[in-house]
Amino acid sequence: MKSIALLLFLSFSLTGCFDLFTPTKKIPRPYYLSESETGSYWTLYYDLDGAGHGRIDTVNKIGWTDKYIFAENMSNYYFLDKTKDEGPLNANEIVIGPFGHDKFMHMLDSLKLKDFSFQVYFDK
């Protein structure tokens, strides 16, 4: 019986039914962050029933509000309006950026987000 259970576990693991080896970080649904196989960067995904649709690559910092997600990648900033995001959209249809720090600060001001801060930081 143990060998059958082990065989089933290995077959599901090797076929990708269980993604046990890719670290992820949950952020408010329907989004999550996933670490690359090499462990060198994190990517923001839109969760489509267990499958991810990429949004922002190489995230160093990420923060969110009820309506928006902001990410930093190597001193470039990205913006995503969650109220307009739908799973099937491609990243270039929903993500705005890259843009510099001054435009990022202006965007925060125009959205009246005076107390915004990034919630998750990754080593560069």
Steps between C-alpha positions, in 0.01 A plus 500: 500500500785740584668434167176580313464827688862588428457412133188720472674788677803481270291472185294807591811694604694418187210582268452841656168436673662615822732796472688418819836641407418851375480745789202735484373793704133579515386854465133606489309288251509431217876568499808320625878524469708207382875455518686402185648152478848648546386700802635818347174696467127508582209551258148628568227276358123518463359170635283318247380200702847380587672618183673835495482769235806726527468864591834647618842331477804543723321661795729651766225673698123474481214673674126526454180666600143381446515634143865510392827308494836676474828320443861606477754326283856638490389862562218471246140509618188326373131563563202267472136604552342189655147627428571474124699175506353181359685170493524455122661841444867503411740700716544769231122556501473571874841593646627857462875556508785508529527854627734689732475601864368852430208369294436235766476767770276713275275199439469435876407867551243500220340185646502664846714220647702703749579211738586238239788266580632180349398195703745241359871547429735257326879506496646632178 
